[in-house]
Amino acid sequence: MGAHAGRGHGPRAGDADRQPVRGGGPRRGGDGAAAHHHEPRGVPPAGVRERGELRGRGSPAGDRPFTGFCVTHMAFTLASASKFSVLPIVVRDVLHGPQWISGTAITLGTVVVVTAQRPIVSLLARRSRTTGLIGAAALFAVGFALLIPLEKVSLPTATVVILVTSLGFSVAEAMFGPTATAAAAAAAAPGAEGRASSIFQLSWGLPIALAPGLLSVSNALTWSIMALTCASAVPALLVLRKKLPDALREPSPAVAG
């Protein structure tokens, strides 16, 4: 009897959409005013939210343009890491030269990055991020090409080449570091910025771990691979610029004060 009595009193669950709303007519699922009335505070409009969810849903690794940018960025970080992990061993084992050569090259490069990065970033702020990244890729590629005949020249000549290329590498670092970071932040899908940042950081750490493996090949082949890798970043960036226009076509923000 209790069960039957319950059926005769009160609205059933399936009747919810047919119940009257206090102060107005019947509530319908398509009533935009009712939907707006029940929208939680701080939630963007439905159309904006749906677009953000489509881009932010799941892992950022599924966002092919962003993943492609991170893979391309690995060419820059691999080039940067080689100066610290590969060059000193080449000086010792291939050139059989004193370690002050690599030490001086690294020190000069560090001074250049610290002192020149601000004016370089200020200069690049007037240009698209693609321009800055392509310029850095070209500098890296030319520098590695100069290192290819390193073991076939005299030690004094090799020393000059190492010091000059180290300066060029440092300028390239000052160009690509802040530019790539700004581009990655702009390319991250709304709602997935944290996960996108972790993938971008992987494109920094993985090349540092892989760089010593370049020593498994000959000196000339090592630098040839590096030169081709950096050169391949140029067409990759031109393709990505069409898929990530907001991230790669826009100029980086100007340096304050």
ZAMARGU-4260 file (C-alpha; in steps of 0.2 Angstrom, whole numbers, plus 5000, padded with zeros to 4 digits):
<rodrens>
0) 5000/5000/5000 | 5014/5012/5004 | 5021/5009/4987 | 5005/5012/4978 | 5002/5027/4989
5) 5018/5035/4984 | 5013/5034/4966 | 4998/5044/4969 | 5006/5059/4977 | 5020/5072/4971
10) 5028/5073/4954 | 5037/5059/4946 | 5055/5060/4941 | 5050/5060/4922 | 5038/5074/4925
15) 5051/5087/4930 | 5051/5096/4913 | 5032/5097/4914 | 5031/5105/4931 | 5027/5124/4932
20) 5040/5136/4937 | 5035/5148/4951 | 5031/5165/4944 | 5030/5160/4926 | 5024/5147/4914
25) 5030/5129/4911 | 5049/5126/4911 | 5055/5120/4894 | 5073/5112/4891 | 5075/5124/4876
30) 5071/5140/4886 | 5086/5151/4884 | 5081/5163/4899 | 5080/5148/4911 | 5096/5141/4905
35) 5104/5158/4908 | 5096/5159/4925 | 5104/5143/4931 | 5121/5146/4923 | 5134/5145/4938
40) 5144/5161/4941 | 5161/5162/4933 | 5157/5150/4919 | 5159/5157/4901 | 5145/5156/4889
45) 5141/5139/4882 | 5148/5142/4864 | 5165/5148/4871 | 5165/5134/4884 | 5162/5121/4871
50) 5176/5128/4860 | 5188/5128/4875 | 5183/5110/4879 | 5186/5104/4862 | 5204/5110/4862
55) 5207/5107/4880 | 5200/5090/4882 | 5212/5075/4884 | 5231/5076/4883 | 5239/5091/4873
60) 5249/5078/4864 | 5234/5075/4854 | 5235/5093/4848 | 5246/5090/4832 | 5251/5108/4829
65) 5257/5110/4847 | 5266/5093/4847 | 5274/5098/4831 | 5280/5114/4838 | 5288/5105/4853
70) 5296/5092/4842 | 5303/5106/4832 | 5309/5115/4847 | 5320/5100/4852 | 5331/5105/4837
75) 5335/5121/4846 | 5338/5113/4863 | 5348/5099/4856 | 5359/5112/4848 | 5361/5122/4864
80) 5365/5106/4874 | 5379/5100/4863 | 5389/5115/4867 | 5390/5110/4885 | 5390/5091/4883
85) 5398/5087/4866 | 5411/5101/4863 | 5422/5098/4878 | 5424/5080/4874 | 5428/5084/4856
90) 5441/5095/4861 | 5449/5082/4873 | 5447/5066/4862 | 5446/5072/4844 | 5458/5087/4845
95) 5468/5082/4860 | 5468/5100/4865 | 5469/5108/4882 | 5452/5110/4891 | 5454/5129/4893
100) 5448/5129/4875 | 5430/5122/4879 | 5430/5131/4896 | 5434/5148/4887 | 5421/5145/4874
105) 5407/5141/4887 | 5412/5156/4898 | 5411/5168/4883 | 5395/5161/4877 | 5387/5163/4895
110) 5393/5181/4895 | 5385/5184/4878 | 5368/5176/4884 | 5368/5186/4900 | 5373/5203/4893
115) 5365/5202/4875 | 5349/5193/4878 | 5339/5209/4883 | 5344/5220/4868 | 5341/5204/4857
120) 5324/5201/4864 | 5320/5220/4862 | 5325/5219/4844 | 5314/5203/4841 | 5299/5211/4849
125) 5296/5221/4833 | 5296/5205/4822 | 5286/5189/4822 | 5291/5175/4833 | 5294/5164/4817
130) 5307/5177/4811 | 5317/5175/4828 | 5316/5156/4828 | 5321/5155/4810 | 5336/5167/4813
135) 5341/5156/4828 | 5340/5140/4817 | 5350/5148/4804 | 5364/5153/4816 | 5365/5136/4824
140) 5365/5127/4806 | 5380/5138/4800 | 5389/5136/4817 | 5388/5117/4816 | 5393/5117/4797
145) 5409/5127/4802 | 5413/5113/4815 | 5412/5099/4802 | 5431/5100/4796 | 5437/5103/4814
150) 5449/5088/4815 | 5457/5092/4798 | 5464/5109/4803 | 5477/5115/4815 | 5474/5116/4833
155) 5475/5136/4833 | 5463/5137/4819 | 5451/5124/4827 | 5452/5135/4843 | 5447/5151/4834
160) 5433/5142/4825 | 5427/5135/4842 | 5427/5152/4850 | 5418/5160/4835 | 5405/5147/4834
165) 5402/5147/4853 | 5398/5166/4851 | 5386/5163/4837 | 5378/5149/4847 | 5375/5160/4862
170) 5367/5173/4851 | 5355/5160/4844 | 5351/5154/4862 | 5347/5172/4866 | 5335/5173/4851
175) 5326/5156/4853 | 5324/5154/4872 | 5312/5168/4876 | 5304/5167/4859 | 5300/5149/4860
180) 5293/5150/4877 | 5281/5164/4872 | 5276/5155/4857 | 5273/5139/4867 | 5262/5148/4880
185) 5252/5156/4866 | 5250/5139/4857 | 5243/5130/4872 | 5225/5125/4871 | 5213/5134/4884
190) 5211/5124/4899 | 5226/5113/4896 | 5240/5126/4899 | 5248/5116/4913 | 5249/5099/4904
195) 5255/5109/4888 | 5269/5117/4899 | 5275/5099/4905 | 5276/5093/4887 | 5285/5109/4882
200) 5297/5107/4896 | 5301/5089/4890 | 5307/5096/4874 | 5320/5105/4885 | 5325/5090/4895
205) 5325/5076/4883 | 5338/5083/4871 | 5350/5087/4886 | 5349/5068/4890 | 5352/5063/4872
210) 5366/5075/4867 | 5380/5064/4873 | 5374/5050/4862 | 5380/5061/4847 | 5398/5055/4851
215) 5394/5038/4845 | 5397/5044/4827 | 5412/5053/4820 | 5416/5071/4822 | 5411/5077/4805
220) 5395/5066/4805 | 5390/5073/4822 | 5391/5091/4816 | 5383/5087/4800 | 5368/5079/4808
225) 5367/5094/4820 | 5368/5106/4805 | 5354/5097/4795 | 5343/5095/4811 | 5344/5114/4814
230) 5341/5118/4795 | 5326/5107/4795 | 5318/5118/4808 | 5316/5132/4796 | 5303/5123/4784
235) 5295/5115/4799 | 5292/5133/4807 | 5285/5139/4790 | 5272/5125/4790 | 5268/5128/4809
240) 5266/5146/4806 | 5250/5142/4796 | 5243/5131/4809 | 5248/5141/4824 | 5246/5159/4818
245) 5242/5167/4834 | 5258/5159/4842 | 5270/5161/4828 | 5265/5176/4818 | 5262/5188/4832
250) 5278/5198/4839 | 5283/5194/4856 | 5279/5207/4869 | 5291/5222/4871 | 5303/5221/4886
255) 5298/5233/4899 | 5308/5248/4904
</rodrens>
